[in-house]
């Protein structure tokens, strides 16, 4: 009997299924990695948007005469 067959008999019906992060959380490890990848991308997109907004308010708007910075 091969190792895979022994493992399949030992584990039973959970054989071949992905492991969960925690037993009571219905999220697999690959789903968690996917979520973290997208969260990281969206975070950097948000940081870029924040920098763009700051540059617009601080430099671009006053340069085109859209508003004035007081202070």
C-alpha positions as CSV (number, residue, x, y, z in Angstrom):
1,X,0.0,0.0,0.0
2,X,1.4,3.4,-1.0
3,X,1.8,6.4,1.2
4,X,-1.1,8.3,-0.5
5,X,-3.5,5.4,0.1
6,X,-2.5,5.2,3.8
7,X,-3.0,9.0,4.1
8,X,-6.4,8.8,2.4
9,X,-7.5,6.1,4.8
10,X,-6.2,8.0,7.8
11,X,-7.8,11.3,6.9
12,X,-11.0,10.0,5.4
13,X,-13.4,12.3,3.6
14,X,-11.3,15.4,4.3
15,X,-8.6,14.0,2.0
16,X,-7.7,16.4,-0.8
17,X,-9.5,19.4,0.7
18,X,-7.6,22.6,1.5
19,X,-6.8,23.4,5.1
20,X,-8.8,26.2,6.8
21,X,-7.2,29.1,8.6
22,X,-9.1,28.2,11.8
23,X,-11.5,25.3,12.2
24,X,-14.5,27.6,12.8
25,X,-13.7,30.1,10.0
26,X,-14.9,28.9,6.6
27,X,-11.9,30.5,4.7
28,X,-9.2,28.3,3.2
29,X,-5.5,29.4,3.1
30,X,-5.5,30.1,-0.6
31,X,-8.6,32.3,-0.2
32,X,-6.9,34.2,2.6
33,X,-3.8,34.7,0.4
34,X,-6.0,36.0,-2.4
35,X,-7.7,38.4,0.0
36,X,-4.4,39.7,1.3
37,X,-3.0,40.2,-2.2
38,X,-6.0,42.3,-3.2
39,X,-6.0,44.2,0.1
40,X,-2.4,45.1,-0.5
41,X,-3.1,46.3,-4.0
42,X,-6.1,48.4,-2.9
43,X,-4.0,49.9,-0.1
44,X,-1.3,51.1,-2.5
45,X,-4.0,52.4,-4.8
46,X,-5.5,54.4,-1.9
47,X,-2.1,55.7,-0.9
48,X,-1.5,56.9,-4.5
49,X,-5.0,58.5,-4.6
50,X,-4.2,60.3,-1.3
51,X,-0.9,61.6,-2.6
52,X,-2.6,62.8,-5.9
53,X,-5.3,64.6,-3.9
54,X,-2.8,66.2,-1.7
55,X,-0.7,67.4,-4.6
56,X,-3.8,68.8,-6.3
57,X,-5.0,70.7,-3.3
58,X,-1.5,72.0,-2.3
59,X,0.1,72.7,-5.7
60,X,-2.0,72.2,-8.8
61,X,-5.1,74.1,-7.7
62,X,-3.3,77.2,-6.6
63,X,-1.1,77.2,-9.7
64,X,-4.1,77.3,-12.0
65,X,-5.9,79.8,-9.8
66,X,-8.7,77.5,-8.7
67,X,-8.2,78.5,-5.1
68,X,-5.8,80.1,-2.7
69,X,-4.0,78.6,0.2
70,X,-4.3,80.8,3.3
71,X,-1.8,80.6,6.0
